[in-house]
Amino acid sequence: MKTVLLVLIATIALTACATTKTWSATDDSRADATARQSASAQMPGMRGPREIATNVMGQLPQVPLYWHLVTYPNSTSAEAARDRRGTVVESFGQVWLFTIAEIGWRSSGGTRVATIGPLPRSNGGSVTATYLEGKSEAGFQTAIHQHSGPEAIYMLSGEICLETPDGQFRARVGGEPLVVRGELPMRLTHSGAGTRHSLVLVLHDSSRPWMFPADNWTPKGLCQK
């Protein structure tokens, strides 16, 4: 019986290792940058954004920081250009290098798509960048929720409306990216026709989840007006 139990425990451990996807820096200049490709991690009952990667970056310099989005022809060239605050992801048929850096940061090669910011944030502590992709159809709404750090949204297609206690904010493909401060209750509505595709960053305290329910606020339906 004891032998069977040990074999069972070993089998469970091996299965867990085989089914968990991880991706992390490998050389000495990237040792403290950890990012992992991951499956969908959503609040129960919430549809929409799907978590595609995280990067635990530790403490960041107290200077204005931006989200830089660059595409590459393949993951090999993107990895070669990645620094300690960079994350390589594959999303919507493209290879992306996402980097959190100062406004003057420039990638090695690749095609610069956007620079979004500055990103509002609090002082101190380890910071994690959680990246998501959003895909939805007209009429879709998220649950009421909030993020533990600023959220930035880059639209690839479609249009969204974000209602918060501060009012409504709209973003559409070809328009200005949307940046919203953290700790703000919100509900996102797919306000345009056709399919919405978007890339999302939540820059948050590493000790807290990137998203959690917001039960103390009721939307006024501004995005439906």
Secondary structure, DSSP 8 states (H G I E B T S, - for coil): -HHHHHHHHHHHHHHHHHH---EE--SGGGTT-EEEE------TT--S-EEEEEEEEES--SS--EEEEEEESSHHHHHHH--TTEEEEEETTEEEEEEEE-TT---SSSEEEEEE------SSS-EEEEEEEEEE-TT-B--SEEESS-EEEEEEESEEEEEETTEEEEEETTS--EEE-SS--BEEEE-SSS-EEEEEEEEEETTS-SEEE--S-----GGG-
